[in-house]
Amino acid sequence: MNRKEKLRAEMGSGSPPDIFDAFGNPDVKLYAENGLILDVAPILNELGLKDKFQSLAQWTVDDKIYGLPIGASIEGYFYNKDYFAEKGIQIPKTLAELEAIAEKVKADGKIPFAIGSKDAWVPLMTTNTLWSYFGGADITSGFAKGDTKWNDPKMVEAFAKHQEWIKKGYFKKGELGLDYATQRTQLVNGEAVMMFDGSWASSVFADATQSGKLHNKAGFFMMPPAKEGDGYSVMFDSNNGYAFSSKVADDPRKMEAVKAFIKNLYNEDMQVRGLKEDGVIPAMKVDQAKLDEASQGNDLLQVIMAQMKDVKYTWPAFDALVQADVNTALGQQLQKMISGEAEPQAVLDAVQKVQEEANAASK
């Protein structure tokens, strides 16, 4: 809410905060075009940090760097390991196997997939992964360029698969009235067996207070492909972090404060701390021995890190690749589909219309 509404209002008035939470794309591209944010490339050069990041692509515009990612993440299913063991359930290797597990869980009187869809980005994690399998890992990158379309038949097929899961009762009824924290509660209290979420959620299961009976008893697997052997396709994102007002450059004291902020936050020790305490995959290049040490005693974190070797395709989350208006329209339309008000074809036709308007406005 603050990033999408309050910050944009402050940017519009020409008085952004000196330091603010941001997304590399689309935030920095928009603000950079209007001269509102600081190019930190000279600071990175001064501090010797320019080559220390995994990727700064989403924060770079015309060879200038307009902010820094704080961490990275992937998305997948957290699950109740004891339940899987008790029922003899194996980690699925295909979508069909995942659906077979969901049917078994449902027949047992439990919710297959924990969910809280009050905020549209939560169910969109699932939809985004489905369409990256059905439409291809690169399809989203073409929407803002006009090279691909939201209402492509493969996209409709992906949304129809999500709709099918809703109709089959794989999610908790009334999900549109449930917030993000609620879906974790569904998994922790045993009401649900699986939960699609970001790797950052691993910190919940390392905390006995938050995870209860699931303390250190949650597993993790990535959404499997349609066909075994097709390779895993997963959201790998380093798009959230910090950016700085361009007005900072006019005040030497503020410039020194920004340099100190970057120096003290962006280093190996803080990246390792983020991994250990919050389950945030480092955005910076960190010595493997330190990563191994940080994940010691956290089996879930080790599993998440180890599964990266099985990934064939990676892509940033959709909201890093499309305009803000398109993101808003997508969320509204998906929630209409969840409520039963709209079919996948109509949903995607509506989003494509907004996409074309946004693309025309940016020319």
Secondary structure, 3 states (H helix, E strand, C coil): CHHHHHHHHHHHCCCCCCEEEEEHHHHHHHHHHCCCECCCHHHHHHHCCCCCECCCHHHEECCEECCEECCEEEEEEEEEHHHHHHHCCCCCCCHHHHHHHHHHHHHCCCEEEECCCCCCHHHHHHHHHHHHHHCCCCHHHHCCCCCCCCCCHHHHHHHHHHHHHHHCCCECCCHHHCCHHHHHHHHHCCCEEEEEEEHHHHHHHCCHHHHHHHCCCEEEECCCCCCCCCCEEEEEECCEEEEEEHHHHHCHHHHHHHHHHHHHHCCHHHHHHHHHHHCCECCECCCHHHHHHHCCCCHHHHHHHHHHHHEEEEECCHHHCCCHHHHHHHHHHHHHHHHCCCCHHHHHHHHHHHHHHHHHHCC
